């Protein structure tokens, strides 16, 4: 099992990147850079490539609407070249609020766009000449306004002909697609003890159609990390994040994270969290998050307890434990956990 962390994308990006880079020597294997509707992730990933030597650098995630598949492939290839073959491409459909509200694109055909983007990226990295017509046309045909385009292949030579592709997905159809075509899976709000009941069938359907050459699906999941006799209290820090996703990431009936909470068995709590959050009562929404949800999504407590939580994630299929160290000595936490893995 590898060890990674998600970069804090809401604060100072340079400080956050420097802090993450400093954890490389403590044993951190990878860092994931979010984008949402804040700073773009490729710029920060390029900075991380220059500040690190060993650890992998991934996007978590680049959405498949705001950039063309060719640009996504170019960006990943550029990062891979700068980092010496350490790039991880995390893709996702994001959600209607971000895609339509921020990027001004219709939120249509998310599964088809994801499949097509993965296919085109891999063809581009292999330096194939691209003549493709689907959701994306390469080149643009005359009937759609094209006049001068011709099939092209990437001008430069990628460091690797195959950069690992991770897909962020939650719904059954999208998770099945992930298990079929992706190198790895980036689930959100992952509760290891409940993951199989929610995603087991979808993962099995996707695995049945998975090409053997892809190898086993890699899974990245984890949560807040704190070790000590009083560390259980750190779980409380997960409440606002859970409330944000379950309550605020989408309208009523259009929130994938709320649907996930319902699938976990928190139907009434999910309804209440969303009601409170959308009415502006964010603190009350956080207080309404079940204690069990906070506990199962984190790794906070005495040493023996945290080791048990790591094994729970491992037994759920997690291959890269993604942690957020909390406390004055993040390097010590990373080094300790890395030694346990």
N, C-alpha and C positions, 0 to 999 in steps of 0.2 A: 504494500500500500504506500502511495506517495502522499506528500503533504503540501497543501497549497493554501493560499489566502485570497480573499477578494479585496481589492484595493478600495479604500474609502473614496467614493467619487463625489461626495457632497462638500468636501472641504478644499483645502489648498492642494492641488494635484502634485506639485513638485515636492512638497513636504511628505505627502503620502507615498509617493514613488520612492523617495529617498529612504523612508522608513522600511518599506518593503524590500528594497535592495539590500539594506543592512541585515536583513534576516536570512539572506542567502548563505552566509557563512555559518548560521545556526542550524542549517539543514533544510530550509524551505526549498521545495522542488519546483514550485510554480506559483505564479501570481496571475490573477484574473482581473481584467479591467472592464468595468461597466461603463455604459454610455448614457442610457435613458434619454433624457432631454437636457443633459448638462454638457460638460466638456466632451469632445469626441474621444473615443478610446484609441484610435491609431496613433495620434500625436503622443499620448502618454506612453503607449507601448514602445514607440521608437525611443523615447527618453530612457525607458527601463532597459531597452536593449543595450544602450550605451553605458548604463550604470551597473550592469551585471555581466557575469561570465558563464554561469552554469544553468541557472534556473529557467524554466520554460515561461513563456509570456503569452497569455491568451486573452481574447476578447470575450466578454460575457455580459452582453452579447451585441454583435452587429446585426441590425434587423435587415430583412431581405426586401424591404420596400424602398428605403431612402438612397440606396446605392445600386447601381447595376451589378449583375453577376460578374461582369468583366472587371469592374473596379474593385469589387470585393476580392476577387482572385489576385489582382495586382497588389492590393494593400497587403494581403497575407504573404504574398511572395516577397514583397519589399521588406516586411518585418523579418521574414525568415532569412533573407540575405544579410540584413543588418545584425541579426542575433546569431548568425552562424548555425542556422537550422534548429532554432528553439521556439518557433512560432506554433501556436495553437489557435485555430479559427473557431471561435464560438459564434454560432448563428442562431437566430430566432425570428419568429414572426412578430414579436412584440405584441401590442394590443391595439384595438381600434382607437382608443383615446390618443395614444402617442402618434400612431401612423397617420390618422386623419387630422388630429388637432395640431400636431407639431410639424409633420412632414407634408401635410396637404395631399396625401395619396389615399385613394380608396382602399379600404381594407378588404381585399378580395383574394380568393384562392390561396390562402396561407399555406396549405400543404403542397399544392402544386408549385408555388413559388419556391418553397424550401427545397423540394426535390430537384427542381430545375437548377437552382443556384448551386447546390452541391455537385450535381452532374457537370455543370459548366466549369466550375472551379477546378475540378479534377482534370477535365480535358485541357483546360488552359495551362495548368501546371505541367502537364505532359507535353506541352508545346504542340498540341494539335492545331491545325487550321480550322477555325470554327465557322461552320455553316449550319446554323441552328434556327429553327422556327417553331416557337411555342408561345409561352407567355411573353418571353423575350425574343426578339428577332435580331440575329447577328449574321449578316448585315441587314439593315432595314430595307425591306422590299419596296419596289416602286409604288405598289398599291397602297402603301402606308406613308408615302411621302419621300421614300429614299431615292437618291439620285446618283450618288457617287460612291456608295459603300461597296466594299468587296470583302470576301472572307480573309481574315487575318489570323496570325498566331502571335503569341506574346513575343515582344521584341527581345527582351532579355532572357537569360537562361536561369530559371529558378534553381535555388540551392538543392531543393528536394522536389522530385516529381509528384510527391504526395504529402501534403501538409495535413496533419490530423484535424478532422472536422468534428466539432462537438455541437449538438443541437440542444437548445433550451426548449423543453416541451412539457406540457402538463396533461392535456386532454388525451383520451384513449387513442384516437386516430393519429395524433401527432406523435405520441410516444411509440406507437407501433411503427410509424415511419422512421423515427429515430433509431429504433432497434434494428430496422432493416438496412438503413443506408449510412448511418453515422459511425465514426470511430468512437465517439463518446456521447454521453448524455449529461446535460446540466439541468437537473430538476431543482425547483425552488420549494422552500418550506417542506423539506424532506424529513419525514418521521420514519426512521428505519423499522420500527415495530409495526407500522401500519402501511408501509409501502407496497407490500405484496398484495394486500386486499384491494388497493386502489389501482395498481398498475400491472399486477402479475399477468393478467390475460393479454393486455396490450403488448407487453414485452415479449411474451411467448409467441404471439402472432407475428410480430416483426422479426423475431429470431428465426422463425421457420422459413422466412424468405431472404435471410441475410446471406450474402456471398461469403464463402468460407475464407476468402483471402483477406477479409476485413478483420478476422480474429474476434475474440470476445469483446463485447461492448464494455467500454470503460465508463464508470459512473463517478461523478464528482458531487459530493454532498458533505455537509457538516454544519457547523454553527459556532456560536460563541464558545471560547475556550478560557477556562479559569480553573486553577488547581489550588486547593487549600481547604482547611476545615470550615472556613466561612464562605467558600466560593459559590455555594449554591445560590446565594443572594444575587449573583451576577445574572442569573437567568431572567431576572426582572427586566434587564436591558433589552431582552428580545421582544417584550410586549409591544412597544411602539412600532417596530418593524412588521410584526405579524399583523397588527391592526392596520397599518398602512396598506399592506398587500390585500388582506382579506376585506378591508373596509373601503379603501380608497382607490384601488387600481382598476377602475372601470365602473360603469353605471350598473344599476340593479339589473340582473339578468345577463350582464355582459362582463362579468368579472371572473376570470379563470381561477384566480386564487380563492375566491369565495366558493366556487364550485368544488375546489380541492378540499377546503375545510369541511364542506358538507359530506364529501366522499369519505373523509376520515372519521366521520361520525359526529361532527360538531354542528349539526344543522341549525339548531336553535341559537347557539352561540354565534355562528356565522351571520345569521340574519340580524342579530342584535348589534354585533360589531359594525356591520355595514350601515345600519340605521343610524347609529351614533356618529360614525365617522363622517358620513355624508351630510349630517346636520351640523357639522362643525365641532362636535364634542369629542375631540381626538383623545383626550386623557381618559374620558369615560370608556371610549372604544378600547383603548389599551388595557384598562382595568377589567374589561369583559372577556379578554382572551383567557381561555382555560389554563389553569396551572399545568395540566398534563401536556398541553401543546408546547408550552415554554420549556418544560423539562425534556421532552423527547427530541426537541429540535436543537438542543445545546449539549455541551460537554463541560459542565460546571459542577465541581464538588471536590471531595477528597480524592487523593491519588487513586485508590482502589476503585472508586465510583467512576472516575473519568476513564480508567482503563476498561471498565465494563461497557461504558458508552461507546468507546472505540470499537470494541468487539461487536456491539450491536450494529454499528454501521457496516463493519466488515461482513457480518453475516447477511446483511441486506444487499450485498453485492457491490458496495462502494469500494472503488479502487484508488481514488484520490480523496483523502480527507481534507475538506476545505474549511479552515478554521479562521476565526477572528480572535486573536489573543487579546485578553483584557487584563490590564494591570500595568505596574511600572516596569516590568521586566519581560517584554514580549519575546526577546531572544531566548531567555531561559525557558519560557513555555514551549517555544518551537523546538528547541533542542531536546527538552524532556520528552515531548510527544514523539518526535522523530526517532528517538532511541527505542520507544515502545513499539513502533511500527515494524 
